[in-house]
Amino acid sequence: MEETSYICDHCGEEIVIPVDPTEGQEQSYVEDCPVCCSPNLIHVSFRNGIPSVWAESEQD
């Protein structure tokens, strides 16, 4: 399993997360920021085995 990072949309902190390409080429899930505890919608996309990750505020 690899690690990569995203920037929390709420507090601006860089958050390191594990990514697993065996879970699919396109992944989305909600994760609370470990710094500010706000929910982020995390998007993971794999292209040629290289992960691209970004986050946005979760909409209620």
LOTI-696787 format. One line per field, with one value per residue (C-alpha): residue number from 0; residue in three letters; x, y, z negated. Coordinates in steps of 0.1 Angstrom, whole numbers, always signed. Example, Ala and Ser with C-alpha at 12.3 -4.5 7.8 and 13.67 -1.06 7.14 Angstrom:
2
i	c(0, 1);
aa	c(Ala, Ser);
X	c(+123, +137);
Y	c(-45, -11);
Z	c(-78, -71);
This chain:
60
i	c(0, 1, 2, 3, 4, 5, 6, 7, 8, 9, 10, 11, 12, 13, 14, 15, 16, 17, 18, 19, 20, 21, 22, 23, 24, 25, 26, 27, 28, 29, 30, 31, 32, 33, 34, 35, 36, 37, 38, 39, 40, 41, 42, 43, 44, 45, 46, 47, 48, 49, 50, 51, 52, 53, 54, 55, 56, 57, 58, 59);
aa	c(Met, Glu, Glu, Thr, Ser, Tyr, Ile, Cys, Asp, His, Cys, Gly, Glu, Glu, Ile, Val, Ile, Pro, Val, Asp, Pro, Thr, Glu, Gly, Gln, Glu, Gln, Ser, Tyr, Val, Glu, Asp, Cys, Pro, Val, Cys, Cys, Ser, Pro, Asn, Leu, Ile, His, Val, Ser, Phe, Arg, Asn, Gly, Ile, Pro, Ser, Val, Trp, Ala, Glu, Ser, Glu, Gln, Asp);
X	c(+0, +12, +9, +0, -15, -43, -50, -79, -105, -114, -81, -55, -34, -16, -30, -11, -33, -27, -40, -47, -50, -67, -98, -104, -91, -116, -124, -144, -150, -157, -129, -127, -96, -74, -65, -98, -123, -142, -155, -139, -149, -117, -113, -85, -78, -51, -36, -8, -5, +1, -24, -40, -58, -79, -105, -135, -159, -186, -220, -248);
Y	c(+0, +35, +68, +101, +134, +159, +193, +196, +219, +232, +239, +238, +211, +185, +150, +118, +88, +53, +45, +10, +6, -28, -10, +4, +31, +57, +59, +83, +82, +105, +109, +133, +155, +143, +179, +198, +169, +183, +158, +158, +139, +123, +114, +90, +84, +61, +67, +43, +32, +68, +81, +115, +126, +157, +166, +188, +197, +171, +185, +177);
Z	c(+0, +9, -9, +5, -8, -4, -18, -42, -26, -61, -79, -51, -68, -46, -56, -47, -38, -26, +9, +23, +61, +56, +44, +79, +103, +90, +53, +31, -6, -35, -61, -91, -92, -120, -128, -128, -128, -98, -72, -38, -7, +5, +42, +53, +90, +103, +138, +148, +112, +100, +74, +76, +45, +37, +11, +8, -19, -25, -17, -42);
